[in-house]
Amino acid sequence: MSEQKDVRMFPPVPIVYETMPAQDLKWEYRVLSIDARERELPDVAELNELGSAGWLLVSVVKAGEREPVRYYFVRQQNA
């Protein structure tokens, strides 16, 4: 058998497990419905303002020609 002389053994690193109470996440939702025949669609500034308030745009839906455009937002509720 040959011995490896260049092998260095490092001390084991301890692993620490912590138990933390589970925290239920609560979400709130916002739907912005806009009839494009009556009002302009939101511009970048308006969307950035909603984003600054914590809203995340998750979907945009336009079901039909005469239906409003719906913007769906979500954000985590403050505890």
Protein Blocks (a to p, Z undefined) as FASTA:
>chain_A
ZZdfkbccddddddddddddddddddddddddddfklpccddfklmmmmmmnopacfbdc
dfbfkbccdddddddddZZ
